[in-house]
Amino acid sequence: MASFEERIQAEVDRNFDNQINFLGKLIRYPTLRNQEGLAQDFIQSALTERGYFVKRFQTDASLVGVHPAFSPATVDYTDSWNVIGSRKSRTPGGRSLAFNSHLDVVPTGPVERWASPPFEPRRDGDWLYGRGAGDMKAGLSASIFALDAIQAAGLALQGDVQVQSVVEEEITGNGAATALALGFTADAIVSAEPTAERLVRANAGVFKFRLVTRGRPAHPRQAALGKSAIKMMMVLIERLHDLERKWIDEIRQQPYFADIENPVSLTIGTISGGEWIASLPSECAVEGRIGIHPNDRKEDRIAEFENFIKQISLNDPAFGAENSISLTWVGNLNDGYILPRGSEAEGCLRTAHKLVHEGSELPESVVTAYLDAAVFAAHGGITSLVYGPISQNHHGIDERVNLASLRRVTKTLALFATNWCGVEEAERQ
């Protein structure tokens, strides 16, 4: 007679074509910021059909600046929807589990540079292409279909479970923060971000900012009387790399980040400036991000960044005026986290990974980008595991997820859930 692990893995295999079809439907929803509502309708229906109790709620703007897990936001949250499906176990007292995934995606960039339309899923061998395919709609599908496999195998978990589909991960983390503030917690959180089947041991904190340089506009005939805000911004970005190098030297003295090429990763993501093709520009604006070590005090690094900008504005000859640079925080102001070694949850994941991977040990990684797991780890004190499939080009052109890896991850998550929550034969209907 097959073991329950074999039964579960067989159900993942049997249903995997349906999982790919489900993921393809998710990719077709262009879940850009504040455009996630229709996709959340789809997730809500899928969870309701599976017997989950579903709660749908808006991201909470009122807690920005009040609750420490929230970050500054510059958009209205009227259309910012999160969905959580919950299922109670029939056996009280088992350990609870929440699978957390984000549904929002970043913009595609020029669609003509993609080999196929970014919101039309395309399969090529063992790869499925599309914006969000890896980051992280595949992980959401793995969470749902892992729990499906347990049920299809005639088994029931002995702990309560949640499937969390949140938004705002790509910019503020406020979707996950709202879930935490509303009490959607568990004894362990698992996020199937695309980690190439590695467990995240450490995650950097992230700040996102907007900088504006203010120059002196002038006609080209009198260019010497003006001051180009764009040239000022070019100088400012170079100065910021000085700060980046300082922080890199400091973060490399801390655990887990010594071998990361750039653990701070100052990135300027957007730029706009000027008013007229034949005028020296009055203003130039950029938006970007920078990382910190999880052991850093967020407040200290924020103050250091703000003072750095202030001193440049006042004292650098390229600026030399109090109002020549303005700084606004426009997204993540988030702590990172380090996953302590030796937790029972990690042990359960290691066991599941080893079984699916025919005895291979669970590898680890360090992530320098923001992860929603940090909200639950840093502000909820919850063991938060990040482990998901192989994916390529997320945030880039021709994003894709490896389907063989997604199958393995779905099996691993299902076996992890049985290890963590406990499992029993389901009641026959």
Stockholm file with secondary structure:
# STOCKHOLM 1.0

chainA/1-429         MASFEERIQAEVDRNFDNQINFLGKLIRYPTLRNQEGLAQDFIQSALTERGYFVKRFQTDASLVGVHPAFSPATVDYTDSWNVIGSRKSRTPGGRSLAFNSHLDVVPTGPVERWASPPFEPRRDGDWLYGRGAGDMKAGLSASIFALDAIQAAGLALQGDVQVQSVVEEEITGNGAATALALGFTADAIVSAEPTAERLVRANAGVFKFRLVTRGRPAHPRQAALGKSAIKMMMVLIERLHDLERKWIDEIRQQPYFADIENPVSLTIGTISGGEWIASLPSECAVEGRIGIHPNDRKEDRIAEFENFIKQISLNDPAFGAENSISLTWVGNLNDGYILPRGSEAEGCLRTAHKLVHEGSELPESVVTAYLDAAVFAAHGGITSLVYGPISQNHHGIDERVNLASLRRVTKTLALFATNWCGVEEAERQ
#=GR chainA/1-429 SS CCCHHHHHHHHHHHTHHHHHHHHHHHHHSCCCTTCCHHHHHHHHHHHHHTTCEEEEEECCGGGTTTSTTCCCCCSCCTTCEEEEEEECCSSTTCCCEEEEEECCCCCCCCGGGSSSCTTSCEEETTEEESTTIIIIIHHHHHHHHHHHHHHHTTEEESSCEEEEEECCTTTTCHHHHHHHHTTCCCSEEEECCCCSSCEEEEECEEEEEEEEEECBCCCGGGGGGCBCHHHHHHHHHHHHHHHHHHHHHHHTTSTTCTTCSCSSCCEEEEEEECSCTTSCCSEEEEEEEEEECTTSCHHHHHHHHHHHHHHHHHHCTTTCSTTSEEEEEEEEEECCEECCTTCHHHHHHHHHHHHHTTTCCCCEEEECSCCTHHHHHHHHCCEEEECCCCEECTTSTTCEEEHHHHHHHHHHHHHHHHHHHCEEECCCC
#=GC SS_cons         CCCHHHHHHHHHHHTHHHHHHHHHHHHHSCCCTTCCHHHHHHHHHHHHHTTCEEEEEECCGGGTTTSTTCCCCCSCCTTCEEEEEEECCSSTTCCCEEEEEECCCCCCCCGGGSSSCTTSCEEETTEEESTTIIIIIHHHHHHHHHHHHHHHTTEEESSCEEEEEECCTTTTCHHHHHHHHTTCCCSEEEECCCCSSCEEEEECEEEEEEEEEECBCCCGGGGGGCBCHHHHHHHHHHHHHHHHHHHHHHHTTSTTCTTCSCSSCCEEEEEEECSCTTSCCSEEEEEEEEEECTTSCHHHHHHHHHHHHHHHHHHCTTTCSTTSEEEEEEEEEECCEECCTTCHHHHHHHHHHHHHTTTCCCCEEEECSCCTHHHHHHHHCCEEEECCCCEECTTSTTCEEEHHHHHHHHHHHHHHHHHHHCEEECCCC
//
